[in-house]
Amino acid sequence: MEHILVSELHQYEGKEISGFYLASEKDLREGKGGPYLRLRLLDLSGQVAGNVWKDAANMASQFNAGDVIHLKANVVSFKGQIQLSVTELRFADKSEFDIALFMARSRFAPELLAERFWGYVDKVDNEYLNRLLHLIFDNKDFFKTYLEAPAAKGWHHNYMHGLIEHSVAVASLCEFCSLLYPISFDLTVAGALLHDVAKVWEYSGQGAYEFTDRGRLIGHLSMSDELVLTKAKEIPGFPEDLLLNLRHLILSHHGEYEKASVRLPQTLEAIVLHHCDNLDAQSAGVSQLVTAAPPEAVWSEFDKLNNRYYRLVRL
């Protein structure tokens, strides 16, 4: 049977389907009728919840999170959301499928994102910040990795080219804010382009992304700070106060200690960068939930991160 994209599953409600899907998450839970297996299944078009109600423990032992599986399932609607009630599944060998089917990408062409990125680099007039950006991103191998990297494991921009899409969006928001508030354009935009730079080392995988050891043990804030500090030392005369302020932007951009920020934002530029970063991350994450909802849905799927549903506005 030809593959049915996740985004098209609502057309098959009440029917049995079969196909290959990437199991990004699996969770063996205890229910009223015994153990059941909760899955998060995805392809390049989106993701959908799946449940295995019978023989759950045995099914769970056949694959790992991040594997592609072949399944048979009934397409059902639960609280207005499409789900798969899985009746059969097995591990799928790489020879059976095209990995590109599971590689979600930015809706923007990478060439356009790269053009916009370098456009912001060119707008940074400060000679030291400009040289720093070029020193880091002129490395073709590094920029290729940066261009292809995701911005997150599961919430926002969690797809190929997601990191550069997010960074360009944050730079755009910071540029707008520079027209409203007395901030340093050069410093804030440089911070926007560099704040998540080390995410190239934080995640690994294709389709389903996982944390690397460095990502779990150190994190992208500290690794980004280390990269900036190391490269700035290669630029003669790089002003200490400028470097201090740039590092603060990186180390404080999560905004709160509870959200793994190394420091709290303590400059106006840091406040602006934090809120621009959060605005894009949250808006993109919610947008992904809203876009994934079936056409007749009134509410989105539940957002576990923010503990809420979102009502779909259709005007």
HUZIZI-V621697 format. One record per backbone hydrogen bond with DSSP energy under -1.0 kcal/mol. NH is the residue of the N-H (numbers start at 1). CO is the residue of the C=O. If there is no record, write none. Layout:
BEGIN
nh: <NH:NH>
co: <CO:CO>
END
This chain:
BEGIN
nh: <8:9:11:12:13:14:15:17:19:21:22:23:24:24:25:27:29:31:34:36:37:38:39:40:41:42:43:44:46:48:50:51:52:59:60:61:62:66:67:69:70:71:72:73:74:75:76:78:81:83:84:85:86:87:88:90:92:96:101:102:103:104:106:113:114:115:116:117:118:119:120:121:122:123:124:130:131:132:133:134:135:136:137:138:143:144:145:146:147:148:149:151:159:160:162:163:165:166:167:168:169:170:171:172:173:174:175:176:177:178:179:180:181:183:188:189:190:191:192:193:194:195:197:199:200:201:203:204:208:210:212:216:217:218:219:223:224:225:226:227:228:229:230:231:232:233:234:235:238:243:244:245:246:247:248:249:250:251:252:255:259:260:261:262:263:271:272:273:274:275:276:277:278:279:280:281:282:283:284:285:286:287:288:289:290:291:292:297:300:303:307:308:312>
co: <5:6:8:9:10:75:12:73:71:69:42:67:22:40:40:38:36:34:31:29:52:27:50:25:48:22:46:101:43:41:39:84:37:55:56:57:59:23:64:21:90:19:88:17:85:15:83:81:78:76:49:74:51:72:72:70:68:93:98:99:100:102:160:109:110:111:112:113:114:115:116:117:118:119:121:126:127:128:129:130:131:132:133:134:139:140:141:142:143:144:145:157:157:104:159:149:161:162:163:164:165:166:167:168:169:170:171:172:173:174:176:177:177:181:184:185:186:187:188:189:190:191:194:196:197:198:199:210:206:204:202:212:213:214:214:219:220:221:222:223:224:225:226:227:228:229:231:232:235:239:240:241:242:243:244:245:246:247:248:252:256:257:256:251:251:267:268:269:270:271:272:273:274:275:276:277:278:279:280:281:282:283:284:285:286:287:288:294:310:308:303:303:298>
END
